[in-house]
Amino acid sequence: MAKIVGIKFNHSSKVYYFNPGEEDYKKGSGVIVETARGVEYGTVIIEPKELNDSEITSPLKPIMRKATLKDEEKVAECEKKEKNAFSVAQEKIEKHKLDMKLVDIEFAFDGSKAVFYFSAPSRIDFRDLVKDLAFAFHTRIELRQIGARDEVKMLGGLGPCGRECCCAGTISNFKKVTIKMAKVQGLSLNPGKISGLCGRLMCCLEYENPHYSETFSKMPKIGSEVGTPDGKGVVVSNNMLTYLVKVKFEQRDGAVIYKDFPLNSVKVKSRNKAEDIDDNGGAEIKDLED
């Protein structure tokens, strides 16, 4: 077991673990830590607690100290610089006629550099832009090209469900999302229905995939014959949230009746197999994958 404290930094939704030592840190309080990027200011998200060694990456770096009022003022100053720098940087981009979209700016807490995040359809030669930005802000300049998912992660927004985008609020690291996941979940392969604000397959498809994959393998195949309390019928659809199977019965007089049955009341002859589902969705849908 190891004692940890969870720290979150600006411009990131990921929580990093640090060694709190003997100090007591309250949620929401500021701390100063050393990372691979230098000395940074972070906010406590998880108060000191113990975790299994398998849940952390050792060795944990110690927290340098609690943030002081002077540190808080420095953070506020950096945020003010970032807001003012945006319009200046935008003017420089237009001046050099570069096909790029400025997404965010981050001034390092220790004053060592300023990082400009941008998106672009292709590689950009920004050497002259870097010179102009260094002259304007008198600090080391880094330009980082980010993808469509990272752009939405930084800017945030509301997804089709009406909630905050998963990438901006709950997901620390992006995982591969595939068309097969949408098929297993029984979703229509309509780009407008299965893509997020980034124009890529929605992150929630991957997040919910373990439940749907397990449930999918328990449900009967569409078009297969099943036994029900009302006799034999043909499966026309499955509801993987309520575990209901919709069955079609053809009467002798030609009438057709549809009825829902709980999965546990149906005798299944042929179940779904995830390996039978392919990743093929056509060129338009394929473009939604990373």
C-alpha positions in Angstrom: 0.0 0.0 0.0 1.1 3.5 -0.7 -0.2 6.9 0.5 -1.1 9.2 -2.3 -2.8 12.6 -3.0 -4.5 13.3 -6.3 -3.4 16.4 -8.2 -5.0 18.0 -11.2 -3.4 20.7 -13.4 -4.9 23.4 -15.6 -5.3 22.4 -19.2 -5.7 18.8 -18.2 -8.5 16.6 -16.8 -6.1 13.8 -15.8 -5.4 13.2 -12.1 -1.8 12.6 -11.1 -0.7 10.9 -7.9 2.0 12.4 -5.6 3.5 11.5 -2.3 1.9 13.7 0.4 4.4 12.8 3.1 3.2 13.7 6.6 1.3 16.8 5.4 -2.5 16.9 5.3 -3.9 18.4 2.1 -7.6 19.4 1.7 -9.5 19.0 -1.5 -9.5 22.2 -3.6 -6.3 23.5 -2.0 -3.3 24.5 -4.2 0.1 22.8 -4.1 3.5 23.2 -5.8 5.0 20.1 -7.4 7.8 19.2 -9.7 6.9 17.4 -12.9 8.7 16.5 -16.1 7.6 19.9 -17.4 9.2 21.8 -14.5 7.8 23.3 -11.3 4.0 23.5 -11.6 0.9 24.6 -9.6 -1.8 22.0 -9.1 -5.1 21.6 -7.3 -5.8 18.8 -4.9 -8.6 16.6 -6.2 -8.1 13.5 -4.0 -7.2 14.0 -0.4 -4.5 11.8 1.1 -5.4 8.1 1.1 -3.8 4.7 0.6 -3.9 2.8 -2.7 -2.6 -0.6 -3.7 0.8 -0.6 -5.3 -0.7 -2.0 -8.5 -2.8 1.2 -8.9 0.2 3.6 -9.0 3.4 4.1 -10.9 6.3 4.1 -8.5 8.2 6.0 -7.4 5.8 8.8 -6.5 7.2 12.3 -6.5 6.8 14.3 -3.3 4.7 17.5 -3.1 7.2 20.3 -2.7 4.9 22.5 -0.5 1.5 24.0 -0.1 0.8 27.0 -2.4 1.1 30.4 -0.8 -0.8 33.6 -1.5 2.1 34.7 -3.7 1.8 31.5 -5.7 -2.0 32.1 -6.1 -1.3 35.6 -7.4 1.3 34.2 -9.8 -1.2 31.7 -11.2 -3.8 34.6 -11.7 -1.1 36.6 -13.5 -0.4 33.6 -15.8 -4.1 33.3 -16.6 -4.3 37.0 -17.4 -1.3 36.7 -19.7 -2.9 33.8 -21.5 -6.1 35.7 -22.2 -4.1 38.8 -23.5 -1.8 36.7 -25.5 -4.5 35.0 -27.5 -5.4 38.0 -29.7 -1.7 38.8 -30.2 -0.9 35.3 -31.3 -3.9 35.2 -33.6 -2.7 38.4 -35.3 0.7 36.8 -35.9 -0.8 33.7 -37.4 -2.9 35.8 -39.8 0.2 37.9 -40.6 2.1 34.7 -41.7 -1.0 33.4 -43.5 -0.8 30.0 -41.7 -3.6 27.5 -42.1 -3.9 26.8 -38.4 -6.4 27.3 -35.6 -5.1 28.5 -32.2 -6.8 26.5 -29.5 -5.2 27.4 -26.2 -2.2 29.1 -24.6 -0.4 28.0 -21.4 2.2 30.1 -19.6 4.4 27.9 -17.4 4.1 28.6 -13.7 7.9 29.0 -13.3 8.0 31.5 -16.2 10.2 29.2 -18.3 8.1 29.0 -21.4 4.7 29.6 -23.1 3.0 26.7 -24.9 0.7 27.5 -27.9 -1.7 24.6 -28.8 -3.1 24.6 -32.3 -4.9 22.3 -34.7 -4.3 22.2 -38.5 -5.2 19.9 -41.4 -1.6 19.2 -42.2 2.0 19.9 -41.0 2.8 23.6 -40.5 6.1 25.4 -40.9 5.9 27.8 -38.0 9.5 28.7 -37.6 9.0 32.4 -38.4 5.9 32.5 -36.2 7.9 31.2 -33.2 10.4 34.0 -33.7 7.7 36.6 -33.7 6.0 35.1 -30.6 9.3 34.9 -28.7 10.0 38.6 -29.5 6.4 39.6 -28.4 6.4 37.6 -25.1 10.1 37.5 -24.2 10.1 33.8 -23.2 10.7 30.4 -24.8 8.0 29.4 -27.2 6.6 25.9 -27.9 4.0 25.2 -30.5 2.1 21.9 -30.2 -0.2 20.6 -32.9 -3.1 18.7 -31.4 -5.8 16.4 -32.9 -9.6 16.9 -33.0 -10.2 15.0 -29.8 -7.6 17.0 -27.9 -9.1 20.2 -29.1 -12.5 19.4 -27.7 -10.9 18.1 -24.5 -9.3 21.6 -24.0 -12.3 23.7 -25.1 -15.0 21.6 -23.5 -18.7 21.6 -24.6 -21.9 19.6 -24.3 -22.3 16.3 -26.0 -25.4 15.0 -27.8 -26.6 13.6 -24.5 -26.7 17.1 -23.0 -23.9 16.5 -20.5 -20.3 17.7 -20.5 -18.2 16.0 -23.1 -16.6 12.9 -21.6 -13.1 13.9 -22.7 -13.3 17.2 -20.9 -14.9 16.0 -17.7 -14.2 12.3 -16.9 -11.7 10.7 -19.3 -8.0 11.0 -18.5 -6.6 9.2 -21.5 -8.1 8.6 -24.9 -8.7 5.0 -25.9 -9.3 3.6 -29.3 -13.0 3.7 -30.4 -14.1 1.5 -33.3 -17.1 1.1 -35.6 -17.5 -2.4 -34.2 -18.4 -1.0 -30.8 -21.3 1.0 -32.4 -22.5 -2.2 -34.2 -22.3 -4.3 -31.0 -24.4 -1.6 -29.2 -27.0 -1.8 -32.0 -26.6 1.8 -33.1 -27.4 3.2 -36.5 -24.3 3.9 -38.4 -25.3 7.5 -39.0 -22.3 9.9 -38.7 -24.5 12.5 -37.0 -25.7 10.0 -34.4 -22.4 8.3 -33.4 -19.9 11.2 -33.6 -19.1 13.8 -31.0 -18.2 17.5 -31.3 -14.7 16.5 -32.5 -16.2 14.8 -35.5 -14.8 11.4 -34.3 -16.6 8.4 -32.8 -18.0 9.3 -29.4 -15.8 8.4 -26.4 -18.8 6.9 -24.6 -18.9 4.1 -27.1 -15.7 2.8 -25.7 -16.6 3.6 -22.1 -19.9 1.5 -22.3 -18.4 -1.2 -24.5 -17.7 -3.7 -21.7 -21.4 -3.8 -20.7 -22.7 -4.0 -24.2 -20.1 -6.7 -25.3 -21.1 -8.9 -22.3 -24.8 -8.3 -22.8 -24.6 -8.7 -26.6 -23.2 -12.3 -26.2 -26.2 -13.2 -24.0 -28.8 -12.0 -26.5 -30.3 -14.2 -29.3 -29.4 -13.5 -32.9 -31.8 -11.3 -34.8 -33.8 -13.5 -37.1 -33.2 -16.7 -35.1 -36.0 -18.8 -33.7 -36.6 -18.8 -30.0 -38.9 -20.5 -27.6 -41.2 -18.3 -25.4 -44.0 -18.9 -22.9 -46.3 -18.1 -25.9 -44.7 -20.6 -28.2 -42.0 -20.4 -30.9 -41.3 -17.1 -32.6 -38.6 -15.1 -34.5 -36.4 -12.5 -32.8 -36.7 -9.0 -34.4 -34.8 -6.9 -31.9 -33.0 -6.9 -28.6 -33.0 -4.3 -25.8 -29.6 -4.6 -24.1 -30.5 -2.2 -21.3 -33.7 -3.8 -20.2 -32.8 -7.3 -21.3 -36.0 -7.6 -23.3 -36.3 -9.6 -26.5 -38.9 -8.6 -29.1 -40.4 -11.7 -30.8 -42.6 -11.9 -33.9 -45.4 -14.5 -34.1 -47.1 -15.4 -37.4 -50.7 -16.5 -36.9 -52.5 -19.1 -39.0 -54.8 -16.4 -40.3 -51.9 -14.4 -41.6 -51.9 -11.9 -38.7 -48.5 -10.9 -37.2 -48.1 -10.3 -33.5 -45.0 -8.7 -31.8 -44.4 -9.2 -28.1 -41.6 -8.5 -25.6 -40.2 -11.1 -23.3 -37.5 -11.0 -20.5 -34.3 -12.6 -21.7 -34.5 -15.2 -18.9 -37.9 -16.4 -20.1 -36.7 -17.1 -23.6 -35.1 -20.4 -24.8 -32.3 -19.3 -27.1 -30.9 -21.6 -29.8 -28.4 -19.2 -31.4 -26.7 -16.4 -29.4 -24.8 -13.4 -30.7 -21.0 -13.6 -31.1 -18.9 -10.4 -31.0 -16.3 -11.9 -33.2 -18.9 -12.2 -36.0 -19.2 -8.4 -36.1 -16.7 -6.6 -38.4 -15.3 -3.1 -38.4 -16.6 -2.2 -41.9 -18.8 0.8 -42.0 -18.0 2.4 -45.4 -15.6 5.2 -46.2 -17.6 7.9 -44.6 -17.9 6.1 -41.3 -14.3 4.9 -41.4 -13.2 8.6 -41.3 -14.8 8.9 -37.9 -12.2 6.6 -36.4 -8.8 7.9 -35.1 
